[in-house]
Amino acid sequence: MIDMIEKEDPVISEEEAAQYDRQIRLWGLDAQKRLRGSRVLLVGLGGLGAEVAKNLILAGVKGLTLLDHEQVSEESCRAQFLVPVTAQGQNRAQASLERAQNLNPMVEVHADPDRIEDKPDDFFLQFDAVCLTGCSRDLMVRVDQLCSQRSIKVFCGDVYGYYGYMFCNLGQEHHYVEEKPKVVKPSGDSNDGPEPKKARVDPNETTMVKKTVSFCTLKEALEVDWTSEKAKASLKRTPVDYFLLHVLLKFRTDKGRDPEPQSFADDSELLKQIRDDVLEALAVGGERLNDDFIGYCFSEMSPVCAVVGGVLGQEVVKALSQRDVPHRNFFFFDGRKGNGVVDYFGPN
């Protein structure tokens, strides 16, 4: 048996075993135990946050804290499914609590209406993973650096219109197991002729392989030196979404919000200016990101939230259960094309 559970081994009751039977069959009892012993902080209950909350609650974490100081707006009701339409004006985390809890009574779901900016450092230390949505770049960098020093797994994600992304930092050494087809070595008394005997893969048998992978901080991932020869050589195959993310995070920093449909004309001009400034600061050509992106990055699109939230929730589950290969370290989704890409940015 592979045992990478460092804290007290949680017990799975008969009721929980029945509830999570399908998952236990999929990724095993040990993985479910690790998940069942984990507490997660989810910041931001917009469309993406609601999708992530749903996926983590159904997966069976021990506890999920919903942190959001925003009030329910008309757009909130359209973008996410946890708040009732009658809840406009209420705190978004508290309004989401009842429906979230009803998804799985075995998970401890809590609502916190405070601002994340007001939380002291030790607040984050009670969690095994922190998932940030709708946060500024500086705040994400601060929380990521704090948590990475304490071996707390960090995830960030957002949806801007047709575009979405996910980032994860699982620490300097993330251990996991991967199920691989079993390789059968040839027996020494085989009578298959003089040909040298080769190992073969038995598709009917699998074996668990322990692996370790290293991650970098969000700050390192966003501060790639594009003037280096190695970075220049990789520029042509670098997803344009990486540079788009820089633009949208800068817009959020400058305006304190994301691009809004009601300010489409003014925000479009500002996005162009920020695009030019960001690409110049990164020392990459302005042709890397043409004007086409501007009309597709307003509001949260529910289908995009579902896709990105599915991937983000899956990565949190994989990291906490220490099962299967994690995405390292960015996932970008383009709803216009209907495809996503995983790529690594940062020091190797």
Disulfide bonds with the S-S distance in Angstrom:
none
